[in-house]
Amino acid sequence: MDTVENLQKELGNCINSINSAGLGSLDTQNIEKLEKLGAAAVDLGMNQGKKLIDNLSAVLQSFKEGGANEDSVSLRMTAMEFYLKNTQSGGSTEDL
C-alpha cells in the first residue's frame, strides 16, 4: 500500500466481502488479506489500525476453527468499521 487512502479502500473492500459472504462462508483469503493490510498499516503509521486489523483477523481465524463465537466477531467487525468510517471522513487515524 502506498497511501492511507488505498489502504482504507482495500480494507473497506475486504470488510464488505466478509459481510456479504457471511460468517458461514468465511474465506481464508479474506483473513490473509487482512494480515497483509495490517502489515501495510504499520508502514503508513496507522498503529491503531494495525491493532484493530490484527484483532479482527485473529478472531476470524478463531471463528473459522470453532474457537470464537459470532458475538466476538461482530464486536470486532463493528470496531473495524467504526475506525474505517472515521478515518475516511478525515479523522486522525490514531485518535480513535
ZAVEX-951463 format. One record per atom (N, C-alpha, C, CB): residue in one letter; y, z, x. Coordinates in Angstrom, 3 decimals, padded with zeros to 6 digits. Each point is the difference from the previous one (the first is absolute). Glycine has a CB too. Example, Ala and Ser with C-alpha at 12.3 -4.5 7.8 and 13.67 -1.06 7.14 Angstrom:
! residues 2
<site aa="A" py="-005.690" pz="007.800" px="013.190"/>
<site aa="A" py="001.190" pz="000.000" px="-000.890"/>
<site aa="A" py="001.200" pz="000.000" px="000.900"/>
<site aa="A" py="-001.173" pz="001.246" px="-001.892"/>
<site aa="S" py="002.223" pz="-001.966" px="001.542"/>
<site aa="S" py="001.190" pz="000.060" px="000.820"/>
<site aa="S" py="001.090" pz="000.730" px="-000.770"/>
<site aa="S" py="-000.628" pz="-002.145" px="001.184"/>
//
This chain:
! residues 96
<site aa="M" py="-001.184" pz="000.000" px="000.852"/>
<site aa="M" py="001.184" pz="000.000" px="-000.852"/>
<site aa="M" py="001.237" pz="000.000" px="000.890"/>
<site aa="M" py="-001.233" pz="001.229" px="-001.855"/>
<site aa="D" py="002.129" pz="-002.088" px="001.534"/>
<site aa="D" py="001.190" pz="-000.090" px="000.827"/>
<site aa="D" py="001.210" pz="000.681" px="-000.626"/>
<site aa="D" py="-000.893" pz="-002.118" px="000.899"/>
<site aa="T" py="000.865" pz="002.354" px="-002.220"/>
<site aa="T" py="001.130" pz="000.682" px="-000.639"/>
<site aa="T" py="-000.502" pz="000.991" px="-001.046"/>
<site aa="T" py="001.461" pz="-002.015" px="000.396"/>
<site aa="V" py="-000.601" pz="002.955" px="-000.710"/>
<site aa="V" py="-000.304" pz="000.971" px="-001.052"/>
<site aa="V" py="-000.223" pz="-000.719" px="-001.319"/>
<site aa="V" py="001.359" pz="001.756" px="001.180"/>
<site aa="E" py="-000.553" pz="-002.767" px="-001.453"/>
<site aa="E" py="-000.120" pz="-000.739" px="-001.253"/>
<site aa="E" py="-001.361" pz="-000.678" px="-000.129"/>
<site aa="E" py="002.467" pz="-000.361" px="000.026"/>
<site aa="N" py="-002.957" pz="-000.217" px="001.063"/>
<site aa="N" py="-001.321" pz="-000.634" px="-000.031"/>
<site aa="N" py="-001.101" pz="001.030" px="-000.230"/>
<site aa="N" py="000.841" pz="-001.790" px="001.536"/>
<site aa="L" py="-000.712" pz="002.941" px="-000.892"/>
<site aa="L" py="-000.981" pz="001.065" px="-000.203"/>
<site aa="L" py="000.024" pz="000.470" px="-001.456"/>
<site aa="L" py="000.253" pz="000.715" px="002.413"/>
<site aa="Q" py="000.932" pz="-000.549" px="-002.967"/>
<site aa="Q" py="000.120" pz="000.425" px="-001.393"/>
<site aa="Q" py="-000.659" pz="-001.013" px="-000.932"/>
<site aa="Q" py="002.137" pz="001.203" px="000.553"/>
<site aa="K" py="-001.918" pz="-002.478" px="-000.289"/>
<site aa="K" py="-000.576" pz="-001.054" px="-000.827"/>
<site aa="K" py="-001.522" pz="000.037" px="000.075"/>
<site aa="K" py="002.046" pz="-001.414" px="000.361"/>
<site aa="E" py="-002.588" pz="001.492" px="000.843"/>
<site aa="E" py="-001.451" pz="000.032" px="000.189"/>
<site aa="E" py="-000.612" pz="001.263" px="-000.616"/>
<site aa="E" py="000.269" pz="-001.338" px="002.113"/>
<site aa="L" py="000.410" pz="002.448" px="-001.957"/>
<site aa="L" py="-000.479" pz="001.251" px="-000.578"/>
<site aa="L" py="000.004" pz="-000.086" px="-001.525"/>
<site aa="L" py="000.863" pz="001.270" px="002.000"/>
<site aa="G" py="000.199" pz="-001.823" px="-002.558"/>
<site aa="G" py="000.077" pz="-000.185" px="-001.443"/>
<site aa="G" py="-001.119" pz="-000.891" px="-000.513"/>
<site aa="G" py="002.462" pz="000.302" px="000.130"/>
<site aa="N" py="-002.734" pz="-001.382" px="000.587"/>
<site aa="N" py="-001.091" pz="-000.901" px="-000.380"/>
<site aa="N" py="-001.347" pz="000.707" px="000.046"/>
<site aa="N" py="001.324" pz="-001.929" px="000.871"/>
<site aa="C" py="-001.529" pz="002.743" px="000.141"/>
<site aa="C" py="-001.261" pz="000.725" px="000.145"/>
<site aa="C" py="-000.169" pz="001.020" px="-001.136"/>
<site aa="C" py="000.110" pz="-000.310" px="002.511"/>
<site aa="I" py="000.943" pz="001.044" px="-002.823"/>
<site aa="I" py="-000.038" pz="000.988" px="-001.088"/>
<site aa="I" py="-000.262" pz="-000.708" px="-001.327"/>
<site aa="I" py="001.596" pz="001.516" px="001.259"/>
<site aa="N" py="-000.926" pz="-002.628" px="-001.490"/>
<site aa="N" py="-000.215" pz="-000.767" px="-001.228"/>
<site aa="N" py="-001.434" pz="-000.509" px="-000.098"/>
<site aa="N" py="002.408" pz="-000.665" px="000.031"/>
<site aa="S" py="-002.953" pz="000.237" px="001.075"/>
<site aa="S" py="-001.375" pz="-000.487" px="000.026"/>
<site aa="S" py="-000.977" pz="001.118" px="-000.365"/>
<site aa="S" py="000.638" pz="-001.691" px="001.750"/>
<site aa="I" py="-000.417" pz="002.863" px="-001.204"/>
<site aa="I" py="-000.862" pz="001.150" px="-000.304"/>
<site aa="I" py="000.129" pz="000.366" px="-001.470"/>
<site aa="I" py="000.232" pz="000.850" px="002.362"/>
<site aa="N" py="001.000" pz="-000.800" px="-002.857"/>
<site aa="N" py="000.226" pz="000.352" px="-001.401"/>
<site aa="N" py="-000.620" pz="-001.022" px="-000.949"/>
<site aa="N" py="002.112" pz="001.143" px="000.675"/>
<site aa="S" py="-001.955" pz="-002.418" px="-000.373"/>
<site aa="S" py="-000.492" pz="-001.022" px="-000.926"/>
<site aa="S" py="-001.524" pz="-000.081" px="000.002"/>
<site aa="S" py="002.112" pz="-001.279" px="000.357"/>
<site aa="A" py="-002.739" pz="001.525" px="000.782"/>
<site aa="A" py="-001.457" pz="-000.056" px="000.071"/>
<site aa="A" py="-000.636" pz="001.241" px="-000.623"/>
<site aa="A" py="000.182" pz="-001.388" px="002.075"/>
<site aa="G" py="000.531" pz="002.506" px="-002.008"/>
<site aa="G" py="-000.560" pz="001.250" px="-000.499"/>
<site aa="G" py="-000.850" pz="000.676" px="001.062"/>
<site aa="G" py="000.022" pz="-000.926" px="-002.318"/>
<site aa="L" py="-000.173" pz="002.224" px="002.189"/>
<site aa="L" py="-000.732" pz="000.757" px="001.012"/>
<site aa="L" py="-001.487" pz="-000.314" px="000.000"/>
<site aa="L" py="001.689" pz="001.791" px="-000.216"/>
<site aa="G" py="-002.207" pz="-002.227" px="-000.922"/>
<site aa="G" py="-001.409" pz="-000.366" px="-000.062"/>
<site aa="G" py="-000.316" pz="-001.223" px="000.844"/>
<site aa="G" py="-000.089" pz="000.972" px="-002.271"/>
<site aa="S" py="001.097" pz="-001.758" px="002.566"/>
<site aa="S" py="-000.173" pz="-001.216" px="000.804"/>
<site aa="S" py="000.713" pz="000.122" px="001.344"/>
<site aa="S" py="-000.187" pz="-001.350" px="-002.106"/>
<site aa="L" py="000.302" pz="002.561" px="002.593"/>
<site aa="L" py="000.718" pz="000.240" px="001.250"/>
<site aa="L" py="-000.607" pz="-000.799" px="001.140"/>
<site aa="L" py="000.601" pz="002.287" px="-000.798"/>
<site aa="D" py="000.245" pz="-003.033" px="001.466"/>
<site aa="D" py="-000.412" pz="-000.925" px="001.041"/>
<site aa="D" py="000.293" pz="000.602" px="001.376"/>
<site aa="D" py="000.422" pz="-001.960" px="-001.541"/>
<site aa="T" py="-001.401" pz="001.903" px="002.423"/>
<site aa="T" py="000.179" pz="000.488" px="001.365"/>
<site aa="T" py="001.132" pz="-000.741" px="000.694"/>
<site aa="T" py="-002.430" pz="000.589" px="000.106"/>
<site aa="Q" py="002.638" pz="-001.826" px="-000.470"/>
<site aa="Q" py="001.059" pz="-000.812" px="000.601"/>
<site aa="Q" py="001.372" pz="000.624" px="-000.251"/>
<site aa="Q" py="-001.413" pz="-002.057" px="-000.306"/>
<site aa="N" py="001.638" pz="002.618" px="-000.881"/>
<site aa="N" py="001.279" pz="000.653" px="-000.291"/>
<site aa="N" py="000.191" pz="001.254" px="000.842"/>
<site aa="N" py="-000.100" pz="-000.901" px="-002.324"/>
<site aa="I" py="-000.973" pz="001.640" px="002.537"/>
<site aa="I" py="000.084" pz="001.206" px="000.833"/>
<site aa="I" py="000.335" pz="-000.397" px="001.434"/>
<site aa="I" py="-001.668" pz="001.205" px="-001.481"/>
<site aa="E" py="001.023" pz="-002.234" px="001.981"/>
<site aa="E" py="000.290" pz="-000.480" px="001.355"/>
<site aa="E" py="001.434" pz="-000.500" px="000.112"/>
<site aa="E" py="-002.408" pz="-000.616" px="000.279"/>
<site aa="K" py="002.890" pz="-000.048" px="-001.311"/>
<site aa="K" py="001.390" pz="-000.487" px="-000.017"/>
<site aa="K" py="000.965" pz="001.176" px="000.077"/>
<site aa="K" py="-000.688" pz="-002.016" px="-001.354"/>
<site aa="L" py="000.398" pz="003.071" px="000.597"/>
<site aa="L" py="000.856" pz="001.193" px="000.059"/>
<site aa="L" py="000.026" pz="000.596" px="001.400"/>
<site aa="L" py="-000.507" pz="000.458" px="-002.403"/>
<site aa="E" py="-000.623" pz="-000.431" px="003.056"/>
<site aa="E" py="-000.061" pz="000.547" px="001.359"/>
<site aa="E" py="000.865" pz="-000.820" px="000.958"/>
<site aa="E" py="-002.322" pz="000.855" px="-000.458"/>
<site aa="K" py="002.289" pz="-002.174" px="000.315"/>
<site aa="K" py="000.849" pz="-000.863" px="000.830"/>
<site aa="K" py="001.481" pz="000.223" px="-000.303"/>
<site aa="K" py="-001.843" pz="-001.701" px="000.083"/>
<site aa="L" py="002.154" pz="001.872" px="-001.365"/>
<site aa="L" py="001.394" pz="000.254" px="-000.385"/>
<site aa="L" py="000.475" pz="001.350" px="000.540"/>
<site aa="L" py="-000.323" pz="-001.390" px="-002.078"/>
<site aa="G" py="-000.565" pz="002.364" px="002.129"/>
<site aa="G" py="000.347" pz="001.302" px="000.571"/>
<site aa="G" py="000.383" pz="-000.118" px="001.464"/>
<site aa="G" py="-001.544" pz="001.089" px="-001.616"/>
<site aa="A" py="000.782" pz="-001.878" px="002.346"/>
<site aa="A" py="000.315" pz="-000.219" px="001.420"/>
<site aa="A" py="001.341" pz="-000.714" px="000.145"/>
<site aa="A" py="-002.459" pz="-000.108" px="000.541"/>
<site aa="A" py="002.716" pz="-000.864" px="-001.409"/>
<site aa="A" py="001.268" pz="-000.728" px="000.048"/>
<site aa="A" py="001.171" pz="000.915" px="-000.363"/>
<site aa="A" py="-001.212" pz="-002.124" px="-000.587"/>
<site aa="A" py="000.981" pz="003.075" px="-000.309"/>
<site aa="A" py="001.058" pz="000.926" px="-000.409"/>
<site aa="A" py="000.502" pz="000.814" px="001.184"/>
<site aa="A" py="-001.007" pz="000.121" px="-002.287"/>
<site aa="V" py="000.106" pz="000.290" px="003.159"/>
<site aa="V" py="000.399" pz="000.760" px="001.189"/>
<site aa="V" py="000.910" pz="-000.844" px="000.884"/>
<site aa="V" py="-002.151" pz="001.307" px="-000.088"/>
<site aa="D" py="001.774" pz="-002.562" px="000.286"/>
<site aa="D" py="000.800" pz="-000.895" px="000.842"/>
<site aa="D" py="001.406" pz="-000.190" px="-000.552"/>
<site aa="D" py="-002.093" pz="-001.164" px="000.684"/>
<site aa="L" py="002.238" pz="001.295" px="-002.009"/>
<site aa="L" py="001.305" pz="-000.182" px="-000.645"/>
<site aa="L" py="000.744" pz="001.321" px="-000.199"/>
<site aa="L" py="-000.922" pz="-002.010" px="-001.143"/>
<site aa="G" py="000.363" pz="003.105" px="001.646"/>
<site aa="G" py="000.659" pz="001.301" px="-000.127"/>
<site aa="G" py="-000.151" pz="000.631" px="-001.372"/>
<site aa="G" py="001.599" pz="-000.770" px="001.685"/>
<site aa="M" py="-002.573" pz="000.323" px="-002.436"/>
<site aa="M" py="-000.224" pz="000.529" px="-001.351"/>
<site aa="M" py="-001.096" pz="001.071" px="000.045"/>
<site aa="M" py="000.705" pz="-002.218" px="-001.034"/>
<site aa="N" py="-000.400" pz="003.328" px="001.682"/>
<site aa="N" py="-001.007" pz="001.039" px="000.212"/>
<site aa="N" py="-000.478" pz="000.630" px="-001.298"/>
<site aa="N" py="001.028" pz="000.441" px="002.199"/>
<site aa="Q" py="-000.133" pz="-000.203" px="-003.137"/>
<site aa="Q" py="-000.399" pz="000.558" px="-001.294"/>
<site aa="Q" py="-000.858" pz="-001.012" px="-000.755"/>
<site aa="Q" py="002.105" pz="001.405" px="-000.087"/>
<site aa="G" py="-001.742" pz="-002.657" px="000.158"/>
<site aa="G" py="-000.800" pz="-001.052" px="-000.620"/>
<site aa="G" py="-001.401" pz="-000.043" px="000.585"/>
<site aa="G" py="002.078" pz="-001.310" px="-000.415"/>
<site aa="K" py="-002.182" pz="001.457" px="001.728"/>
<site aa="K" py="-001.306" pz="000.019" px="000.669"/>
<site aa="K" py="-000.860" pz="001.121" px="-000.539"/>
<site aa="K" py="001.026" pz="-000.971" px="002.054"/>
<site aa="K" py="-000.442" pz="002.149" px="-002.205"/>
<site aa="K" py="-000.763" pz="001.142" px="-000.515"/>
<site aa="K" py="-000.520" pz="-000.282" px="-001.411"/>
<site aa="K" py="001.392" pz="001.553" px="001.410"/>
<site aa="L" py="-000.539" pz="-002.108" px="-002.244"/>
<site aa="L" py="-000.403" pz="-000.296" px="-001.377"/>
<site aa="L" py="-001.064" pz="-001.095" px="-000.048"/>
<site aa="L" py="002.281" pz="000.677" px="-000.783"/>
<site aa="I" py="-002.115" pz="-001.699" px="001.592"/>
<site aa="I" py="-000.976" pz="-001.086" px="000.052"/>
<site aa="I" py="-001.349" pz="000.519" px="000.493"/>
<site aa="I" py="001.852" pz="-001.657" px="000.418"/>
<site aa="D" py="-001.823" pz="002.448" px="000.648"/>
<site aa="D" py="-001.248" pz="000.554" px="000.539"/>
<site aa="D" py="-000.689" pz="000.906" px="-001.018"/>
<site aa="D" py="000.966" pz="-000.125" px="002.312"/>
<site aa="N" py="-000.168" pz="000.936" px="-002.997"/>
<site aa="N" py="-000.546" pz="000.896" px="-001.008"/>
<site aa="N" py="-000.659" pz="-000.805" px="-001.119"/>
<site aa="N" py="001.764" pz="001.719" px="000.552"/>
<site aa="L" py="-001.092" pz="-002.774" px="-001.005"/>
<site aa="L" py="-000.539" pz="-000.834" px="-001.061"/>
<site aa="L" py="-001.275" pz="-000.710" px="000.446"/>
<site aa="L" py="002.314" pz="-000.308" px="-000.894"/>
<site aa="S" py="-002.299" pz="-000.272" px="002.080"/>
<site aa="S" py="-001.196" pz="-000.727" px="000.453"/>
<site aa="S" py="-001.179" pz="000.952" px="000.183"/>
<site aa="S" py="001.466" pz="-001.696" px="001.138"/>
<site aa="A" py="-001.211" pz="002.916" px="-000.669"/>
<site aa="A" py="-001.081" pz="000.976" px="000.170"/>
<site aa="A" py="-000.603" pz="000.407" px="-001.340"/>
<site aa="A" py="001.119" pz="000.832" px="002.075"/>
<site aa="V" py="-000.277" pz="-000.588" px="-003.074"/>
<site aa="V" py="-000.535" pz="000.412" px="-001.299"/>
<site aa="V" py="-000.691" pz="-001.165" px="-000.705"/>
<site aa="V" py="001.813" pz="001.726" px="-000.182"/>
<site aa="L" py="-001.335" pz="-002.945" px="000.383"/>
<site aa="L" py="-000.680" pz="-001.162" px="-000.567"/>
<site aa="L" py="-001.384" pz="-000.170" px="000.621"/>
<site aa="L" py="002.223" pz="-001.102" px="-000.408"/>
<site aa="Q" py="-002.310" pz="001.275" px="001.714"/>
<site aa="Q" py="-001.293" pz="-000.092" px="000.674"/>
<site aa="Q" py="-000.932" pz="001.097" px="-000.509"/>
<site aa="Q" py="001.105" pz="-000.993" px="002.044"/>
<site aa="S" py="-000.579" pz="002.196" px="-002.176"/>
<site aa="S" py="-000.797" pz="001.119" px="-000.507"/>
<site aa="S" py="-000.461" pz="-000.267" px="-001.432"/>
<site aa="S" py="001.270" pz="001.576" px="001.494"/>
<site aa="F" py="-000.393" pz="-002.129" px="-002.320"/>
<site aa="F" py="-000.361" pz="-000.330" px="-001.381"/>
<site aa="F" py="-001.111" pz="-001.046" px="-000.017"/>
<site aa="F" py="002.346" pz="000.532" px="-000.765"/>
<site aa="K" py="-002.220" pz="-001.531" px="001.604"/>
<site aa="K" py="-000.998" pz="-001.064" px="000.072"/>
<site aa="K" py="-001.365" pz="000.572" px="000.381"/>
<site aa="K" py="001.795" pz="-001.651" px="000.634"/>
<site aa="E" py="-001.792" pz="002.692" px="000.198"/>
<site aa="E" py="-001.244" pz="000.626" px="000.458"/>
<site aa="E" py="-000.474" pz="001.107" px="-000.942"/>
<site aa="E" py="000.662" pz="-000.541" px="002.341"/>
<site aa="G" py="000.119" pz="000.793" px="-003.398"/>
<site aa="G" py="-000.389" pz="001.016" px="-000.976"/>
<site aa="G" py="000.505" pz="001.403" px="000.302"/>
<site aa="G" py="-001.976" pz="-001.366" px="-000.402"/>
<site aa="G" py="002.888" pz="001.500" px="001.351"/>
<site aa="G" py="000.458" pz="001.319" px="000.406"/>
<site aa="G" py="001.310" pz="000.460" px="-000.621"/>
<site aa="G" py="-001.172" pz="-000.435" px="002.072"/>
<site aa="A" py="001.931" pz="-000.451" px="-002.662"/>
<site aa="A" py="001.283" pz="000.363" px="-000.609"/>
<site aa="A" py="-000.032" pz="-000.407" px="-001.468"/>
<site aa="A" py="001.233" pz="-000.274" px="002.212"/>
<site aa="N" py="-000.410" pz="000.935" px="-003.006"/>
<site aa="N" py="000.041" pz="-000.343" px="-001.420"/>
<site aa="N" py="001.220" pz="-000.872" px="-000.309"/>
<site aa="N" py="-001.198" pz="002.151" px="-000.554"/>
<site aa="E" py="001.213" pz="-002.677" px="-000.660"/>
<site aa="E" py="001.092" pz="-000.894" px="-000.409"/>
<site aa="E" py="001.362" pz="000.673" px="000.042"/>
<site aa="E" py="-001.616" pz="-001.194" px="-001.434"/>
<site aa="D" py="001.670" pz="002.488" px="001.109"/>
<site aa="D" py="001.279" pz="000.711" px="000.027"/>
<site aa="D" py="000.603" pz="000.016" px="001.397"/>
<site aa="D" py="-000.782" pz="001.410" px="-001.898"/>
<site aa="S" py="-000.044" pz="-001.246" px="002.911"/>
<site aa="S" py="000.486" pz="-000.014" px="001.385"/>
<site aa="S" py="000.576" pz="-001.364" px="000.359"/>
<site aa="S" py="-001.709" pz="001.730" px="000.615"/>
<site aa="V" py="001.008" pz="-002.766" px="-001.030"/>
<site aa="V" py="000.475" pz="-001.354" px="000.267"/>
<site aa="V" py="001.303" pz="-000.249" px="-000.747"/>
<site aa="V" py="-002.366" pz="-000.796" px="000.344"/>
<site aa="S" py="002.396" pz="001.174" px="-001.604"/>
<site aa="S" py="001.181" pz="-000.218" px="-000.835"/>
<site aa="S" py="001.233" pz="000.684" px="000.578"/>
<site aa="S" py="-001.488" pz="-000.180" px="-001.993"/>
<site aa="L" py="001.322" pz="001.405" px="002.443"/>
<site aa="L" py="001.115" pz="000.747" px="000.593"/>
<site aa="L" py="000.555" pz="-000.712" px="001.222"/>
<site aa="L" py="-000.999" pz="002.124" px="-000.840"/>
<site aa="R" py="000.125" pz="-002.588" px="001.685"/>
<site aa="R" py="000.442" pz="-000.674" px="001.227"/>
<site aa="R" py="000.577" pz="-001.390" px="-000.274"/>
<site aa="R" py="-001.738" pz="001.275" px="001.251"/>
<site aa="M" py="001.191" pz="-001.960" px="-002.242"/>
<site aa="M" py="000.566" pz="-001.298" px="-000.392"/>
<site aa="M" py="001.418" pz="000.195" px="-000.543"/>
<site aa="M" py="-002.318" pz="-000.892" px="-000.522"/>
<site aa="T" py="002.498" pz="001.925" px="-000.288"/>
<site aa="T" py="001.326" pz="000.282" px="-000.546"/>
<site aa="T" py="000.992" pz="000.314" px="001.111"/>
<site aa="T" py="-001.058" pz="000.851" px="-002.102"/>
<site aa="A" py="000.646" pz="-000.049" px="003.070"/>
<site aa="A" py="000.878" pz="000.333" px="001.126"/>
<site aa="A" py="000.359" pz="-001.247" px="000.794"/>
<site aa="A" py="-001.027" pz="002.281" px="000.125"/>
<site aa="M" py="000.038" pz="-003.153" px="000.088"/>
<site aa="M" py="000.249" pz="-001.235" px="000.758"/>
<site aa="M" py="000.935" pz="-000.919" px="-000.767"/>
<site aa="M" py="-002.257" pz="000.189" px="001.072"/>
<site aa="E" py="002.047" pz="-000.317" px="-002.368"/>
<site aa="E" py="000.869" pz="-000.843" px="-000.823"/>
<site aa="E" py="001.421" pz="000.544" px="-000.029"/>
<site aa="E" py="-001.972" pz="-000.651" px="-001.396"/>
<site aa="F" py="002.121" pz="001.973" px="001.314"/>
<site aa="F" py="001.317" pz="000.625" px="000.010"/>
<site aa="F" py="000.716" pz="-000.289" px="001.322"/>
<site aa="F" py="-000.838" pz="001.810" px="-001.550"/>
<site aa="Y" py="000.128" pz="-001.620" px="002.645"/>
<site aa="Y" py="000.553" pz="-000.269" px="001.320"/>
<site aa="Y" py="000.432" pz="-001.464" px="000.112"/>
<site aa="Y" py="-001.459" pz="001.806" px="000.981"/>
<site aa="L" py="000.578" pz="-002.693" px="-001.396"/>
<site aa="L" py="000.290" pz="-001.430" px="000.088"/>
<site aa="L" py="001.207" pz="-000.369" px="-000.856"/>
<site aa="L" py="-002.426" pz="-000.451" px="000.425"/>
<site aa="K" py="002.470" pz="000.947" px="-001.633"/>
<site aa="K" py="001.117" pz="-000.293" px="-000.900"/>
<site aa="K" py="001.327" pz="000.481" px="000.594"/>
<site aa="K" py="-001.561" pz="000.175" px="-001.967"/>
<site aa="N" py="001.559" pz="001.013" px="002.518"/>
<site aa="N" py="001.239" pz="000.552" px="000.540"/>
<site aa="N" py="000.428" pz="-000.658" px="001.300"/>
<site aa="N" py="-000.581" pz="002.130" px="-001.083"/>
<site aa="T" py="-000.355" pz="-002.550" px="001.899"/>
<site aa="T" py="000.397" pz="-000.690" px="001.222"/>
<site aa="T" py="000.472" pz="-001.408" px="-000.290"/>
<site aa="T" py="-001.621" pz="001.374" px="001.277"/>
<site aa="Q" py="001.063" pz="-002.009" px="-002.302"/>
<site aa="Q" py="000.436" pz="-001.362" px="-000.363"/>
<site aa="Q" py="001.381" pz="000.002" px="-000.632"/>
<site aa="Q" py="-002.383" pz="-000.646" px="-000.330"/>
<site aa="S" py="002.772" pz="001.749" px="-000.272"/>
<site aa="S" py="001.317" pz="000.062" px="-000.636"/>
<site aa="S" py="001.092" pz="000.402" px="000.980"/>
<site aa="S" py="-001.119" pz="000.572" px="-002.140"/>
<site aa="G" py="000.778" pz="-000.566" px="003.410"/>
<site aa="G" py="001.005" pz="000.261" px="001.018"/>
<site aa="G" py="000.045" pz="001.437" px="000.494"/>
<site aa="G" py="001.280" pz="-001.803" px="-001.017"/>
<site aa="G" py="-002.174" pz="002.643" px="000.521"/>
<site aa="G" py="-000.053" pz="001.376" px="000.474"/>
<site aa="G" py="-000.553" pz="000.058" px="001.402"/>
<site aa="G" py="-000.286" pz="000.802" px="-002.333"/>
<site aa="S" py="000.576" pz="000.261" px="003.022"/>
<site aa="S" py="-000.525" pz="000.178" px="001.340"/>
<site aa="S" py="-001.509" pz="000.188" px="-000.068"/>
<site aa="S" py="002.181" pz="001.011" px="000.766"/>
<site aa="T" py="-002.877" pz="-001.591" px="000.176"/>
<site aa="T" py="-001.450" pz="000.089" px="000.001"/>
<site aa="T" py="-000.492" pz="001.385" px="000.412"/>
<site aa="T" py="-000.086" pz="-002.432" px="000.511"/>
<site aa="E" py="000.927" pz="003.241" px="000.041"/>
<site aa="E" py="-000.462" pz="001.307" px="000.477"/>
<site aa="E" py="000.597" pz="001.182" px="-000.763"/>
<site aa="E" py="-000.272" pz="-001.040" px="002.219"/>
<site aa="D" py="001.077" pz="000.802" px="-003.220"/>
<site aa="D" py="000.610" pz="001.091" px="-000.751"/>
<site aa="D" py="-000.833" pz="000.470" px="-001.176"/>
<site aa="D" py="002.172" pz="-000.886" px="000.688"/>
<site aa="L" py="-003.291" pz="000.232" px="-000.955"/>
<site aa="L" py="-000.792" pz="000.316" px="-001.181"/>
<site aa="L" py="-000.984" pz="001.100" px="000.245"/>
<site aa="L" py="000.263" pz="-002.306" px="-000.723"/>
//
